[in-house]
Amino acid sequence: MIDSLGNKLPKNAFIIRATEVTAFRNCRRKWFFESHNGKNLEPIVKDPKLRFGECWHKALEDHYSNDKDKSWITGFYKQVSEEEERLMDTLGDGFFDEGVQQQLQDEKELAELLLPLYEEWSIEEAEPSDNDLQILEAEKRLLIPIPSPSGKKTKAWLAVKLDAVAKDEQEHLWGYEHKTMSKSSNVTNPDTLPLDLQMGLQLWALQAACPDSRVQGAIYNLMRKQKPSKRVKNPIFGRHRVRRSPTELDNLIKDLYNDYTAMRQAVRDPQARFYNPQVWSGMCVWGCKYRDVCEAMNGDHDYQGLLEANFKPRDKDIWQVLEEEMYGK
C-alpha cells in the first residue's frame, strides 16, 4: 500500500485513526476493545443517535460530491435502507416492532424536512456560503506518516478522513466537518469546536498532503435534530470557521507520537490498558457501553459472555477500509 505522500507502507505499519486518539486518552481499556489495533469490536445494535447522524452524513456526502448524478435525498434513503436491513438481521422479526419502525419513519420525515432547508440556508445565510467555496473533493481519505519529535521516520501512520476539502476565493484550503447535534445544543457559538482534537489532526494531515497550498482551517456544518416551527427560536443550522496555527499543529503531532508509543505498549501489555474511574478528569464516562464488561473484569469474573452478547467484530480491518477508500478496491 502507498500512502498519501508516495511512501510504501511496511507490513508492520501501526495505523492510527484520528477518530481514536481521544478515546485512547480517555480510557485505554475501552480503546483496546474498539480499536482496529485491539479487538476491533462494535456494538451489535447501533445507537439510534449515531444511526441518524450517519444517514445525514451520507446525504451531505452526496450533496457535496462532484458527481452531479448523486442526489442527497437518494443517498440518505440508501443509508436508511442499509440501517433497516441491519436492524432486521440483528433484532429479528419479533423485535423489529412498530416502535423501531416508527423511529425510523420519524428520522426519514425529519431528513425530508431539513435537507432542502439546509440547501437554502447554506447558500443564502451561511458564512461563508457554499457559493463562496469550491468543493474539491468529498470524503477525502489521507494516510500520512507520523514523524518522531526529532523528525525521524517511524512505523506509525495517521489515517484521517475529511468530510470534504474546499477552496476559498483566496485559494486557501479548508477542511469540512459535518456534525449532527441534539435538540438542546447551541449551533450559534459552540465553545468546543477549537478544542476538537480530531479536526486538528485532520488539518495537519491535509497540510502534509498539500505542502504547496495554504491550509486555512476547518469549516463546521452543524445541525440540530429538531423540526423547525414557530415555537423553535434557536437556529437549526450553524457554520463556523476554526483555525489552527502551525505551532499548534506541530504540538499535536508531538503528542500523537507519545500516544503511538503508549498504544503499542497497550497492545502488548494488558496492564497498560489501565482503567481508573476515580480520576476526577473522567476517565470513566457515564453511559459507557463497556461498563458491565469492566465491572466483570475488575471482579475477576468471566466477561467474555458479555462481550459476545453485546458486541461483534467489525466486518473489515483497517487495511481493507483504506484500500477501498484510497484505491476503490
For each residue, the residues with C-beta under 8 A, 3 or more apart:
1: 8 9 143 319 322 323 326
2: 6 7 8 9
3: 6 7 8 9 143 144 145 157
4: 142 143 144 205 208 209 326
5: 144 145 208 209
6: 2 3
7: 2 3 145
8: 1 2 3
9: 1 2 3 13 143 157
10: 13 155
11:
12: 155
13: 9 10 155 156 157
14: 37 155 156 157 260 263 264
15: 36 37 143 156 157 158 159 318 322
16: 20 21 37 146 156 157 158 159 256 259 260 263
17: 20 21 35 36 159 160 318
18: 21 158 159 160 161 198 201 202 205
19: 22 23 198
20: 16 17 23 24 31 34 35
21: 16 17 18 24 25 197 198 201 256 259
22: 19 25 26 197 198
23: 19 20 26 27 30 31 34 35
24: 20 21 28 31 35 259 262 263 266
25: 21 22 259
26: 22 23 30 31 282 283 285
27: 23 30 31 275 283 284 285 288
28: 24 31 32 262 266 272 273 274 275
29: 32 33 273 274 275 290 294 297
30: 23 26 27 33 34 288 290
31: 20 23 24 26 27 28 34 35 38 263 266 273
32: 28 29 35 37 38 39 266 267 273
33: 29 30 38 39 41 290 293 307 311
34: 20 23 30 31 38 39 40 41 42
35: 17 20 23 24 31 32 38 39 40 263
36: 15 17 40 314 317 318
37: 14 15 16 32 263 267
38: 31 32 33 34 35 266 267
39: 32 33 34 35 313
40: 34 35 36 313 314 317
41: 33 34 307 311 312 313 314
42: 34 46 311 312 313 314
43: 46 47 289 310 311
44: 90 309 310 311 312
45: 87 90 91
46: 42 43 50 51 83 86 87
47: 43 50 51
48: 51 52 103
49: 52 53 182
50: 46 47 53 54
51: 46 47 48 54 55 83 107
52: 48 49 55 56 107 110 111 180 225
53: 49 50 56 57 179 180
54: 50 51 57 58 79 83
55: 51 52 58 59 76 79 80 83 107 111
56: 52 53 59 60 76 111 178 180 223
57: 53 54 60 61 163 178 180
58: 54 55 61 62 75 76 78 79
59: 55 56 62 63 72 73 75 76 79 111 115
60: 56 57 63 64 72 118 163 178 221
61: 57 58 64 65 75 138 139 163
62: 58 59 65 67 70 71 72 74 75
63: 59 60 70 72 75 119
64: 60 61 135 138 163 164 176
65: 61 62 70 138 139
66: 135 137 138
67: 62 70
68:
69:
70: 62 63 65 67 74 75
71: 62 74 75
72: 59 60 62 63 75 76 115
73: 59 76 77 111 112 115
74: 62 70 71 77 78
75: 58 59 61 62 63 70 71 72 78 79
76: 55 56 58 59 72 73 79 80 108 111 115
77: 73 74 80 81 108
78: 58 74 75 81 82
79: 54 55 58 59 75 76 82 83
80: 55 76 77 83 84 104 107 108
81: 77 78 84 85
82: 78 79 85 86
83: 46 51 54 55 79 80 86 87 104
84: 80 81 87 88 104
85: 81 82 88 89
86: 46 82 83 89 90
87: 45 46 83 84 90 91 96 100 104
88: 84 85 91 92 93 96
89: 85 86
90: 44 45 86 87
91: 45 87 88 94 95 96 100
92: 88 95 96
93: 88 96
94: 91 97
95: 91 92 100
96: 87 88 91 92 93 100 101
97: 94 100 101
98: 101 102
99: 102 103
100: 87 91 95 96 97 103 104
101: 96 97 98 104 105
102: 98 99 105 106
103: 48 99 100 106 107
104: 80 83 84 87 100 101 107 108
105: 101 102 108 109
106: 102 103 109 110
107: 51 52 55 80 103 104 110 111
108: 76 77 80 104 105 111 112
109: 105 106 112 113
110: 52 106 107 113 114 225 227
111: 52 55 56 59 73 76 107 108 114 115
112: 73 108 109 115
113: 109 110 116 117 227 228
114: 110 111 117 118 223 227 236
115: 59 72 73 76 111 112 118 119
116: 113 119 120
117: 113 114 120 121 228 236 237
118: 60 114 115 121 122 223 237
119: 63 115 116 122 123
120: 116 117 123 124
121: 117 118 124 125 126 236 237
122: 118 119 125 126 129 130 221 237 239
123: 119 120 126 129 130 131
124: 120 121 129
125: 121 122 129 237
126: 121 122 123 129 130 237 239
127: 239
128: 132 133 168 219 239 241
129: 122 123 124 125 126 132 133
130: 122 123 126 133
131: 123
132: 128 129 168 169
133: 128 129 130 166 167 168 174 219
134: 166 167 168
135: 64 66 138 164 165 166 176
136: 164 165 166 167 173
137: 66 140 164 165
138: 61 64 65 66 135 163 164
139: 61 65 161 162 163 164 325
140: 137 161 162 164 165 206
141: 159 160 161 322 325 326
142: 4 158 159 160 161 162 202 205 206 208 209
143: 1 3 4 9 15 157 158 159 322 326
144: 3 4 5 157 158 160 204 205 208 209
145: 3 5 7 153 154 156 157 158
146: 16 154 156 157 158 253 256 257 260
147: 150 151 152 153 154 253 257
148: 151 152 153 154 257
149: 254 257
150: 147
151: 147 148
152: 147 148
153: 145 147 148
154: 145 146 147 148 257 260
155: 10 12 13 14
156: 13 14 15 16 145 146 257 260
157: 3 9 13 14 15 16 143 144 145 146
158: 15 16 18 142 143 144 145 146 201 204 205 256
159: 15 16 17 18 141 142 143 318 322
160: 17 18 141 142 144 201 202 205 206
161: 18 139 140 141 142 202 325
162: 139 140 142 165 175 176 177 202 206
163: 57 60 61 64 138 139 175 176 177 178 221
164: 64 135 136 137 138 139 140 175 176
165: 135 136 137 140 162 173 174 175 176 206
166: 133 134 135 136 173 174 175 176 219
167: 133 134 136 171 172 173 174
168: 128 132 133 134 171 172 174 216
169: 132
170:
171: 167 168 213 214
172: 167 168 213 214 215 216
173: 136 165 166 167 206 210 213 214 215 216
174: 133 165 166 167 168 215 216 217 218 219 241
175: 162 163 164 165 166 199 202 203 206 215 217 218 219
176: 64 135 162 163 164 165 166 218 219 221
177: 162 163 196 199 202 218 219 220 221
178: 56 57 60 163 220 221 223
179: 53 220 221 222 223
180: 52 53 56 57 223 224 225
181: 185 187 222 223 224 225
182: 49 185 224 225
183: 224 225 226
184:
185: 181 182 190 222 224
186: 189 190 234
187: 181 190 222 223 224 234 235 236 237 238
188: 234 235 238
189: 186
190: 185 186 187 193 222 238 240
191: 194
192: 195 196
193: 190 196 199 218 220 240 242
194: 191 242
195: 192
196: 177 192 193 199 200 218 242
197: 21 22 200 201 252
198: 18 19 21 22 201 202
199: 175 177 193 196 202 203 218 242
200: 196 197 203 204 244 248 249 252
201: 18 21 158 160 197 198 204 205 252 253 256
202: 18 142 160 161 162 175 177 198 199 205 206 218
203: 175 199 200 206 207 215 217 218 244 249
204: 144 158 200 201 207 208 249 252 253
205: 4 18 142 144 158 160 201 202 208 209
206: 140 142 160 162 165 173 175 202 203 209 210 215
207: 203 204 210 211 215 249
208: 4 5 142 144 204 205 211
209: 4 5 142 144 205 206
210: 173 206 207 213 215
211: 207 208
212:
213: 171 172 173 210
214: 171 172 173
215: 172 173 174 175 203 206 207 210
216: 168 172 173 174 241 243
217: 174 175 203 241 242 243 244
218: 174 175 176 177 193 196 199 202 203 241 242 243 244
219: 128 133 166 174 175 176 177 239 240 241 242
220: 177 178 179 193 238 239 240 241 242
221: 60 122 163 176 177 178 179 237 238 239
222: 179 181 185 187 190 237 238 239 240
223: 56 114 118 178 179 180 181 187 236 237 238
224: 180 181 182 183 185 187 234 235 236 237
225: 52 110 180 181 182 183
226: 183 232 236
227: 110 113 114 232
228: 113 117 232 236
229: 232
230:
231:
232: 226 227 228 229 236
233:
234: 186 187 188 224
235: 187 188 224 238
236: 114 117 121 187 223 224 226 228 232
237: 117 118 121 122 125 126 187 221 222 223 224
238: 187 188 190 220 221 222 223 235
239: 122 126 127 128 219 220 221 222
240: 190 193 219 220 222
241: 128 174 216 217 218 219 220
242: 193 194 196 199 217 218 219 220
243: 216 217 218
244: 200 203 217 218 248 249 252
245: 248 249
246: 249 250
247: 250 251
248: 200 244 245 251 252
249: 200 203 204 207 244 245 246 252 253
250: 246 247 253 254
251: 247 248 254 255
252: 197 200 201 204 244 248 249 255 256
253: 146 147 201 204 249 250 256 257
254: 149 250 251 257 258
255: 251 252 258 259
256: 16 21 146 158 201 252 253 259 260
257: 146 147 148 149 154 156 253 254 260 261
258: 254 255 261 262
259: 16 21 24 25 255 256 262 263
260: 14 16 146 154 156 256 257 263 264
261: 257 258 264 265
262: 24 28 258 259 265 266 272
263: 14 16 24 31 35 37 259 260 266 267
264: 14 260 261 267 268
265: 261 262 268 269 272
266: 24 28 31 32 38 262 263 269 272 273
267: 32 37 38 263 264
268: 264 265 272
269: 265 266 272 273
270: 273
271: 274
272: 28 262 265 266 268 269
273: 28 29 31 32 266 269 270
274: 28 29 271
275: 27 28 29 283 284 294 297 298
276: 279 283 284
277: 283 284
278:
279: 276 282 283 284
280:
281:
282: 26 279 285
283: 26 27 275 276 277 279
284: 27 275 276 277 279 288 291 294
285: 26 27 282 288
286:
287:
288: 27 30 284 285 291 294
289: 43 310
290: 29 30 33 293 294
291: 284 288 294 295
292: 295 296 306
293: 33 290 296 297 303 306 307 310
294: 29 275 284 288 290 291 297 298
295: 291 292 298 299
296: 292 293 299 301 302 303 306
297: 29 275 293 294 300 301 303
298: 275 294 295
299: 295 296
300: 297
301: 296 297
302: 296 305
303: 293 296 297 306 307
304: 307 308
305: 302 308 309
306: 292 293 296 303 309 310
307: 33 41 293 303 304 310 311
308: 304 305 311
309: 44 305 306
310: 43 44 289 293 306 307
311: 33 41 42 43 44 307 308
312: 41 42 44
313: 39 40 41 42
314: 36 40 41 42 317
315:
316: 320 321 324
317: 36 40 314 320 321
318: 15 17 36 159 321 322
319: 1 322 323
320: 316 317 323 324
321: 316 317 318 324 325
322: 1 15 141 143 159 318 319 325 326
323: 1 319 320 326 327 329
324: 316 320 321 327 328 329
325: 139 141 161 321 322
326: 1 4 141 143 322 323
327: 323 324
328: 324
329: 323 324
